[in-house]
Structures are given as structure tokens and as C-alpha cells.
Amino acid sequence: MTSPSITIRPARGTDAGLVARLAALDSSKPPKGDVLLAEADGRPVAAVGVHDGRVVADPFVATADTATVLSLRAKQLRIAERAATAAPRRGHRFGHLAA
């Protein structure tokens, strides 16, 4: 038995129904804001809100490992976003180096 191929991608507006379906299967509310969607062999199996960290998953599929990877990726994106917004302040604070 081979493991499914997992793809993690940003959910698009057209994926709202897929994310809502996963949330309904999980008896939960859909994540808000930017969402990452995990697909196993092309089938949506889990989603996570990038900013709220809320994970919803298909309870009929083994998704624990997939949910962990999704959560880690969402955390990486949050850290990168914070660093990107902090970078201009750092540069401005230190000014230009004199030659």
C-alpha cells in the first residue's frame, strides 16, 4: 500500500464550498481569513486558517499527520508575515551606513 500524495496549497475563493464541507464533516466552523487546503491524491482532506490556526479535517480519512503539517506551514507563514512587516521598521530605525 502506498501513501497518498499530499498537496498543500492556498485555498481560493472557489474552494469555499470544499472548506465548508470539511468543517461540516468535522462538526466545526470553517477557518476564517487566509486558508491552506490539503489534498490527498487530489481530494480535499483538511484545511487550516493561516491566522487563527483552526484546523478542520475529514474524520473519515487519517489526517492527523496532514493536519500537523498544515499547522506547521500556517505557523511558518505567520512568522514570515511578521518578519516582513517588521523589516521596514528595522531598516528605517538604523538608517543608512556611512561610507
C-alpha positions in Angstrom: 0.0 0.0 0.0 1.4 3.4 -1.0 0.9 6.6 0.9 -1.2 9.3 -0.8 0.5 12.2 -2.4 -0.3 15.3 -0.2 -0.5 18.7 -1.7 -0.8 21.9 0.4 -2.0 25.0 -1.3 -3.7 28.3 -0.6 -7.5 27.9 -0.8 -9.1 30.1 -3.5 -12.5 31.7 -3.4 -13.8 28.8 -5.5 -12.7 26.4 -2.7 -15.0 27.9 0.0 -17.5 25.1 -0.5 -14.8 22.5 -0.1 -13.6 24.1 3.2 -17.2 24.5 4.4 -17.8 20.8 3.6 -14.7 19.8 5.6 -15.9 21.9 8.5 -19.3 20.3 8.4 -17.8 16.8 8.4 -15.6 17.9 11.4 -18.7 19.4 13.2 -16.8 22.7 13.3 -16.9 26.2 11.9 -14.7 26.9 8.8 -11.5 28.7 9.4 -11.6 32.4 8.7 -9.3 34.6 6.5 -6.5 33.0 4.5 -6.8 29.2 4.4 -4.4 26.5 3.4 -6.0 23.4 1.9 -4.5 19.9 2.0 -5.4 17.4 -0.7 -4.6 13.7 -0.7 -4.3 12.5 -4.2 -6.4 15.5 -5.3 -9.1 15.0 -2.7 -9.5 17.8 -0.1 -9.0 16.2 3.3 -8.0 19.1 5.7 -7.8 22.9 5.9 -6.3 25.4 8.3 -6.8 29.1 8.9 -3.4 30.7 8.5 -4.1 33.4 11.1 -6.5 31.6 13.5 -4.8 28.2 13.3 -8.2 26.4 13.2 -7.9 23.0 11.6 -10.9 21.2 10.0 -10.5 17.7 8.6 -12.4 14.8 7.1 -13.0 12.5 10.0 -13.3 9.5 7.6 -9.7 9.9 6.5 -6.5 9.5 8.5 -5.5 13.2 8.6 -3.5 13.6 11.9 -0.1 13.9 10.1 -1.6 16.1 7.4 -3.1 18.4 10.0 0.2 18.6 11.8 2.0 19.6 8.6 -0.8 22.1 7.7 -0.5 23.7 11.1 3.3 23.9 10.8 3.0 25.6 7.4 0.5 28.1 8.7 2.9 28.9 11.5 5.7 29.4 9.1 3.5 31.8 7.0 2.6 33.8 10.2 6.3 34.1 11.2 7.3 35.2 7.7 4.4 37.8 7.6 5.5 39.2 10.9 9.1 39.4 9.8 8.1 41.1 6.5 6.1 43.8 8.4 8.9 44.3 10.9 11.7 44.6 8.3 10.9 48.1 7.1 10.8 49.4 10.7 14.2 47.9 11.4 15.7 49.4 8.2 14.2 52.8 9.0 15.4 52.8 12.6 19.0 52.1 11.7 19.2 54.4 8.8 21.9 54.4 6.1 25.5 53.3 6.7 28.1 56.0 6.1 30.9 55.1 3.7 
